[in-house]
Amino acid sequence: MNIKLPLLLGALVTAALPAAADDFGIWSEATLQKSLGKKFSIDGGIEFRAEDKVSQPVRWAASIGAGYKPCKYISFGIGYVFIHDYNFTETETDYKKKPDAQGNPIFNGYNVDHAFWRNKHRATFDITGKAEAGRFTFSVRERYQYTHYNKAYTLRDKYRDPLPGNMNPDNWTGDLYPFNGQHFTDFSCDKNDKKAKDKHYLRSRFQVEYNINHCPLSPYVSYEFSNNLADGMDLEKTRLQVGTEWKITKKHRLDVAYIFENGSDGEHNDNLHVISVGYKFKF
């Protein structure tokens, strides 16, 4: 086992090396779980995430939850998560109100929202079904997820009136403001309010776990997809996870995984590669 675990960790790290255009992050979590008899349990945890090639903290979170397992094949769970979330700088193209003679939009500049932190409140409800086949355990989890985004504000840079492409900036006598390889003759920076909003998702996850005989490691693979319930069940994010749970002792568990996430749900709009490490204490 002492040899297998380093090899597994090395394989996960190698697999997680992203392409140049993708992002890479580290997610970590610590959880306490208390059994209340054979069917009920409660838990609490804290979470930290760093992304942008692990250079920027993007999430601090604290959670509480409860579980009910009426039989070995099905379980239910509810939870609440407080999230302190980082929003990266966003750039959007601005166009003039009136199009040209052919009806095409006329480029007018850029709006650049500065990065900012925002608090979110999340509630979840889960139903999970399990079935065993030999040493394999197959599970399906359906999760309803409601998230409330608190109101926040940031600064918005506005670059307007681009310099004509055939004009040399050195010949311009007024002020110039360079951005994104272009020069603009007008610039302003104003406060920009981010209104409170709500999001509703259905997150479906399929997982296969393998129980290795006389080994504390339980490798698994899962695939999850998130559908926006407020937008006709539009598929906005998928997540592939490959990892293993290490049963250190009866009370101590360690979960190490590689995650590949793809989507455009407002949190990540590009491919994201993650090494995830989670610790759980059960008592």
Secondary structure, 3 states (H helix, E strand, C coil): CCCHHHHHHHHHHHHCCCCCCCEEEEEEEEEEEEEECCCEEEEEEEEEEEECCCCEEEEEEEEEEEEEEEECCEEEEEEEEEEEEEECCEEEEEECCCCCCCCCCCEEEEEEECCEEEEEEEEEEEEEEEEEECCEEEEEEEEEEEEEECCEEEEEEEEEEECCCCCCHHHCCCCCEEECCEEEEEEEEEEEEECCEEEEEEEEEEEEEECCCCCCEEEEEEEEEEEEHHHCCEEEEEEEEEEEEEECCCCEEEEEEEEEEEECCCCCCCCEEEEEEEEEEEC
